[in-house]
Amino acid sequence: MTVFVLDKRGRALMPCTEKRARLLLERSRARVVRVAPFTIRLVDRLLEDSELQLMRLKLDPGSKVTGVAVTLNGQQGTKAVLLADIVHRTEIKSKLDARRALRRGRRQRKTRYRKPRFLNRRRTEGWLAPSLEDRVNQVMNTTWRMMHWLPIQAVSMELVRFDTQALDNPEIQGVEYQQGELLGYEVREYLLTKFGRTCVYCKGKRGDVHLEVEHIIPRSRGGSNRVSNLTIACHTCNQEKGNLTAEEYGYPEIGAKAKAPLKDAAFVNATRWRLYHRLQETRQPVECGTGGRTKMQRTQHELPKEHYYDALCVGASTPSAFIGIPKMVLTLTVKGRGSRRMVLCDRYGFPRGKAKAAKRIHGFQTGDRVRADVPTGKYAGTWCGRVSIRANDYFDIKGPDGVMAQGVSWKHMRVLQRADGWHYGTKPTA
């Protein structure tokens, strides 16, 4: 993994490798600032005495996962320095709905009838739902963190499409726009996302990995090229179906599914402009790219479909080849900072427990990264991971591999890094 490096005043320098960081620490030239992601601070270097290279932060916004990539433009070519995934929270709307239902029931049971409140509340211009606003805040939080850890000088994100064909051919018009360099990529990417990147007929059971755009009602039977009449099928099923309709082929549900809305795509469309304007607040040049260009460039680089690879191929700044790609991916999972509820309620809205205890117990808080040296017992050994506190002074530790040590005394623990609402992990690249 890439190690972030700060100067003696806490400003971002060029990152280094794990081996280089280990040598700096052994020679007492650096101090550890963060454990995850691993960050060091040099004690004998200033930003003014250092030479920086162009680094670009690239984002691929998504509904559940947002891809992040950082590239370095050096003399020998472009190198991928960091790949990461932001795992968003998806339970915000359900929690708000549950809170609304509990409060409504409480008012009906315990108060006399009250007249409705005067409708004087107004939503500000550009208002977004809390679940959508939270996604934008999470991406911006990561952006500011990356700019604090790395000398980012440019930003790229997937947003809008530019009329590049008109730049090459000012006389272009009409249907000629559909026959350019990105011909077929926009529609194909839409269909792959809508139908889960698998054959809608055999669900991949035939082992044919070649997916094709297929007409639900064939052209020979009066079908059109509209998106609502298109789906994804493997080559074997497409040939076997022939000029039959999907219903005649034995799949009447395909037609209904083709007209179903894309909820995740709607989330991204609703937040993309807000994210674009927020990125401009960084005072760095913001480059935009389309999903079709991202798909084309990822295909040219022969990279699998992953969020971090999509981020790596966003925009016209993507080179024809990368001189290096990391073998590990940093995962940033949003955990939050706890709940404000004092008492848990059952499904009817009645209290089912006592008021919650203190947020810290013996100096520990849920979400802290700790190290525990357990001398005896079932979990004897050294444990490092995320801690969950308990009022009985015996905590749980969950390691990066998912293995958990339960009922460990707080006396055997020490804090490595305080909780900040995020969980940091790693995984190998695809």
C-alpha atoms as one frame of an Amber mdcrd trajectory, in Angstrom:
protein
   0.000   0.000   0.000   1.010   3.606  -0.585   2.218   5.451   2.510   1.206
   9.098   2.884   3.973  11.520   3.832   3.658  14.945   5.523   6.336  17.549
   6.132   7.290  18.768   9.628   4.391  21.263   9.539   1.797  18.699   8.476
   1.604  19.580   4.767   1.347  16.928   2.064   4.480  15.657   0.307   4.907
  12.967  -2.339   3.926   9.496  -1.041   6.421   6.667  -0.641   6.509   2.891
  -0.460   6.243   0.802   2.695   9.943  -0.058   2.533  10.955   3.590   2.293
   8.665   4.497   5.209  10.159   1.710   7.339  13.678   3.027   6.691  12.665
   6.595   7.585  11.160   5.393  10.867  14.214   3.276  11.734  16.507   6.248
  11.140  14.308   8.517  13.318  13.588  10.804  10.381   9.835  10.324  10.612
   7.012   9.856  13.110   3.768   7.896  12.727   0.747  10.193  12.404  -1.998
   7.710  11.498  -2.192   3.939  11.544  -4.990   3.640   8.979  -4.397   4.732
   6.338  -0.733   4.666   7.294   0.694   8.206   7.387   4.077   9.475   8.546
   5.452  12.969   9.215   9.041  13.882   8.392  10.911  15.770  11.109  13.633
  17.215   8.864  11.835  18.264   5.692   9.682  21.263   4.669   7.369  21.616
   1.707   9.427  24.542   0.373  12.503  22.293   0.126  10.703  19.512  -1.749
   9.879  18.927  -5.404   6.322  17.851  -6.230   4.911  16.110  -9.293   1.428
  16.450 -10.782  -1.087  14.240  -8.972  -4.738  13.934 -10.022  -7.694  12.723
  -7.955 -10.289  10.825 -10.021 -13.823  10.003  -8.837 -16.526   7.685 -10.159
 -19.645   8.578  -8.099 -22.014   5.730  -7.346 -25.153   5.028  -5.348 -23.673
   2.405  -3.002 -19.949   2.526  -3.790 -17.873   5.415  -5.157 -14.582   4.647
  -6.871 -11.477   6.719  -6.108  -8.126   6.739  -7.879  -5.018   8.918  -7.628
  -2.619   9.110 -10.564   0.895  10.514 -10.822   2.111  12.098 -14.052   5.884
  11.590 -14.111   8.594  11.786 -16.727   8.300   8.077 -17.560   4.501   8.104
 -17.837   1.338   7.984 -15.745   1.244   5.746 -12.686  -1.735   4.768 -10.540
  -0.647   5.618  -6.996  -3.809   4.753  -5.053  -7.071   2.874  -5.655  -9.938
   3.098  -3.158 -13.656   2.416  -2.694 -16.035   4.531  -0.590 -18.804   2.289
   0.779 -21.801   4.556   1.440 -24.489   4.219   4.071 -27.782   2.890   2.675
 -29.975   2.812   5.800 -30.586   6.546   6.246 -34.036   6.641   4.618 -35.299
   3.578   6.489 -34.156   5.057   9.814 -35.885   8.362   9.081 -39.084   6.519
   8.156 -38.958   4.517  11.401 -38.401   7.668  13.470 -41.288   9.420  11.723
 -43.631   6.510  12.440 -42.649   6.350  16.126 -43.142  10.065  16.641 -46.499
  10.052  14.878 -47.700   7.171  17.018 -46.491   8.840  20.188 -48.377  12.040
  19.392 -51.590  10.150  18.705 -51.422   8.092  21.898 -50.248  10.648  24.440
 -51.553  14.054  23.358 -54.911  15.591  22.639 -55.755  16.595  19.109 -53.660
  19.482  17.822 -54.279  21.564  14.753 -51.775  21.096  11.945 -48.787  23.352
  12.011 -48.939  26.344   9.701 -47.217  25.393   6.466 -44.479  27.991   6.536
 -41.469  25.741   5.990 -39.623  26.191   2.729 -36.915  24.080   1.171 -33.868
  25.983   0.072 -32.871  26.095  -3.564 -31.022  22.946  -4.575 -32.323  20.973
  -1.577 -31.460  17.257  -1.549 -32.906  14.445   0.523 -30.792  13.564   3.604
 -29.723  10.233   2.100 -28.482  11.969  -1.063 -26.850  14.863   0.766 -25.014
  12.354   2.936 -23.509  10.684  -0.141 -22.208  14.021  -1.395 -20.752  14.825
   2.040 -18.998  11.454   2.204 -17.340  11.962  -1.190 -16.303  15.507  -0.272
 -14.978  14.304   3.088 -12.768  11.813   1.270 -11.706  14.465  -1.241 -10.546
  16.857   1.481  -8.715  14.021   3.256  -6.893  13.035   0.070  -5.920  16.637
  -0.546  -4.549  16.815   2.994  -2.537  13.587   2.611  -1.434  14.010  -1.020
  -0.383  17.043  -3.104  -3.464  16.889  -5.366  -3.373  19.493  -8.154  -6.319
  18.419 -10.339  -9.647  16.568  -9.990 -11.605  14.428 -12.472 -15.150  13.118
 -12.081 -17.751  11.376 -14.186 -20.469  13.920 -14.966 -21.397  15.379 -18.346
 -20.726  14.773 -22.014 -18.872  17.208 -24.187 -19.594  17.699 -27.892 -16.200
  16.380 -28.998 -17.497  15.403 -32.429 -18.392  19.014 -33.204 -14.823  20.003
 -32.374 -13.486  17.601 -35.009 -16.292  18.128 -37.527 -18.166  21.450 -37.169
 -20.594  20.424 -39.965 -21.894  17.392 -38.025 -25.668  17.181 -37.539 -28.574
  14.818 -36.953 -27.941  11.092 -36.839 -24.217  11.602 -37.466 -23.849  12.277
 -33.746 -24.688   8.596 -33.108 -21.855   7.336 -35.297 -18.832   8.804 -33.562
 -15.983   7.383 -31.492 -18.297   6.459 -28.578 -20.877   4.732 -30.779 -22.651
   2.037 -28.770 -20.841   2.591 -25.473 -23.435   4.836 -23.782 -26.435   2.580
 -24.511 -24.505  -0.625 -23.829 -23.265   0.660 -20.452 -26.829   1.640 -19.520
 -28.137  -1.837 -20.375 -25.301  -3.626 -18.569 -26.037  -1.644 -15.410 -29.788
  -2.173 -15.660 -29.662  -5.953 -16.126 -26.822  -6.772 -13.739 -24.132  -7.490
 -16.375 -25.424 -10.964 -17.095 -27.654 -12.656 -19.655 -31.319 -12.035 -18.807
 -32.307 -15.463 -20.148 -29.830 -18.029 -18.839 -28.348 -15.869 -16.014 -24.867
 -16.953 -17.099 -25.530 -20.696 -16.685 -24.428 -21.488 -20.235 -20.965 -20.091
 -19.566 -20.996 -17.768 -22.572 -19.174 -14.599 -21.482 -19.832 -12.685 -24.733
 -22.800 -10.385 -23.995 -24.716  -8.704 -26.800 -27.418  -6.049 -27.060 -30.617
  -7.905 -27.901 -34.107  -6.764 -28.994 -37.029  -7.921 -26.846 -39.301  -7.590
 -29.876 -37.119  -8.361 -32.943 -36.682  -5.781 -35.672 -38.177  -8.266 -38.153
 -41.370  -8.295 -36.061 -41.727  -4.511 -35.898 -39.505  -3.831 -32.878 -37.566
  -0.568 -32.569 -34.122   0.447 -31.343 -35.543   2.315 -28.347 -33.873   1.553
 -25.023 -37.130   0.160 -23.632 -36.941  -2.577 -26.300 -33.309  -3.511 -25.648
 -31.797  -5.944 -23.185 -28.586  -7.925 -22.624 -28.185 -11.559 -23.720 -25.268
 -13.915 -24.299 -24.422 -14.925 -27.845 -25.839 -18.452 -27.394 -29.256 -17.303
 -26.138 -29.405 -14.528 -28.714 -28.918 -16.992 -31.557 -31.333 -19.513 -30.082
 -34.049 -16.889 -29.573 -33.871 -15.871 -33.224 -36.860 -13.791 -34.320 -39.046
 -14.767 -31.353 -40.232 -12.200 -28.844 -39.137 -12.521 -25.231 -42.629 -13.680
 -24.250 -42.686 -16.343 -26.987 -39.206 -17.446 -25.926 -40.582 -18.143 -22.439
 -39.620 -14.962 -20.552 -42.691 -12.686 -20.273 -41.167 -10.830 -17.323 -38.340
  -9.358 -19.409 -40.603  -6.743 -20.976 -41.753  -5.482 -17.582 -38.196  -5.384
 -16.262 -36.993  -3.377 -19.255 -39.383  -0.550 -18.323 -38.425  -0.562 -14.625
 -36.591   2.585 -13.424 -32.952   2.574 -12.400 -33.010   3.687  -8.770 -29.244
   3.785  -8.386 -28.854   5.788 -11.584 -31.467   8.254 -10.301 -29.399   8.752
  -7.121 -26.311   9.585  -9.143 -28.198  11.920 -11.481 -29.692  13.795  -8.528
 -26.344  14.377  -6.823 -23.878  14.835  -9.695 -24.309  18.601 -10.090 -24.173
  19.201  -6.344 -20.947  17.196  -6.178 -19.531  19.069  -9.176 -20.136  22.470
  -7.553 -18.741  21.247  -4.237 -15.585  20.019  -5.994 -15.091  23.477  -7.436
 -14.749  24.752  -3.861 -11.397  22.955  -3.695 -10.011  25.605  -6.108  -8.507
  22.880  -8.247  -9.300  22.413 -11.963 -12.185  19.933 -12.300 -12.295  17.701
 -15.365 -15.524  15.938 -16.369 -16.081  12.778 -18.376 -18.999  10.623 -19.498
 -19.824   7.049 -18.606 -19.350   5.993 -22.219 -15.797   7.361 -22.322 -15.001
   5.637 -19.034 -16.309   2.332 -20.381 -14.353   2.683 -23.632 -11.066   3.538
 -21.919 -11.449   0.767 -19.313 -12.052  -1.708 -22.143  -8.983  -0.481 -24.002
  -6.860  -1.004 -20.870  -8.406  -4.516 -20.449  -9.437  -3.819 -16.851 -12.365
  -5.635 -15.182 -15.531  -3.853 -14.087 -14.736  -2.383 -10.676 -15.548   1.004
  -9.183 -11.899   1.910  -8.596 -10.965   0.922 -12.149 -13.818   3.064 -13.477
 -12.433   6.000 -11.482  -8.977   5.319 -12.920 -10.348   5.645 -16.474 -12.482
   8.772 -15.988 -11.949  11.737 -18.314  -9.746  12.667 -21.236  -6.680  12.786
 -18.952  -6.524   8.970 -18.967  -3.326   7.898 -20.771  -3.048   5.159 -23.368
  -1.145   2.999 -20.844  -0.280   2.994 -17.130   3.262   2.210 -16.003   2.008
   0.771 -12.708  -1.214  -0.179 -10.885  -1.412  -0.975  -7.124  -2.113  -4.544
  -6.060  -4.183  -3.508  -3.022  -7.314  -1.361  -2.732  -8.129   0.885   0.217
 -11.757   0.484   1.399 -13.365   3.412   3.213 -16.598   2.276   4.894 -18.853
   4.923   6.443 -19.799   3.895  10.000 -21.056   7.158  11.491 -20.484   8.484
  14.980 -23.195   6.686  16.861 -26.857   7.381  17.533 -28.477  10.307  19.355
 -31.277   8.134  20.740 -31.266   7.917  24.507 -33.599   4.888  24.760 -34.229
   2.054  22.299 -37.868   1.476  21.317 -39.784  -1.567  20.183 -41.865  -1.685
  17.009 -44.791  -0.026  18.812 -42.716   2.937  19.973 -42.482   1.967  23.656
 -39.140   1.999  25.518 -37.511  -1.419  25.761 -34.353  -0.573  27.710 -32.556
   1.883  29.885 -31.002   5.154  28.847 -27.751   4.586  27.032 -24.553   4.682
  29.036 -21.663   7.084  28.595 -20.155   7.369  25.142 -16.708   6.528  26.525
 -15.881   3.779  28.976 -12.392   3.778  30.522 -11.288   6.102  27.723 -12.463
   3.784  24.906 -15.188   4.498  22.369 -16.884   2.285  19.805 -14.967   2.585
  16.557 -11.523   3.107  18.081  -8.703   1.091  16.559  -7.044  -0.748  19.446
  -4.380  -3.344  20.176  -5.054  -5.981  22.827  -2.498  -8.375  24.314  -4.663
 -11.089  25.875  -2.541 -13.276  28.218  -4.886 -16.238  28.748  -8.232 -17.658
  27.736  -9.966 -18.563  24.520  -8.715 -15.451  22.723  -5.137 -15.467  24.021
  -2.751 -13.594  21.755  -2.464 -10.191  20.099  -5.525  -8.600  18.514  -5.722
  -5.416  16.440  -8.953  -4.003  15.084 -12.107  -2.011  15.674 -13.496  -2.111
  19.208 -17.129  -2.173  20.356 -17.468  -1.071  23.982 -19.759  -2.649  26.579
 -20.945  -1.349  29.935 -19.610  -4.484  31.700 -15.967  -3.478  30.950 -15.493
  -6.380  28.514 -15.237  -5.252  24.897 -15.338  -6.894  21.458 -12.579  -6.497
  18.856 -13.167  -7.131  15.167 -10.063  -7.638  13.074  -9.570  -6.670   9.418
 -10.234 -10.269   8.322 -13.643 -10.295  10.046 -12.571 -12.520  12.969 -13.856
 -11.222  16.293 -12.551 -11.554  19.843 -15.395 -11.224  22.347 -15.329 -10.336
  26.016 -11.805  -8.901  26.198 -11.062  -6.830  29.294 -10.274  -3.163  28.714
  -7.170  -3.551  30.891  -5.416  -5.457  28.081  -6.099  -2.772  25.432  -4.462
   0.398  24.250  -5.710   2.889  21.645  -3.909   3.054  18.306  -6.228   5.531
  16.594  -9.380   7.325  17.699 -12.691   6.763  15.924 -13.524   9.265  13.178
 -16.711   7.725  11.740 -14.894   5.602   9.125 -13.603   2.049   8.950 -10.419
   1.503   6.956  -9.559  -1.789   5.314  -7.746  -3.264   2.348  -8.484  -5.867
  -0.303  -6.595  -7.169  -3.355  -7.375  -5.706  -6.755  -9.440  -7.695  -9.206
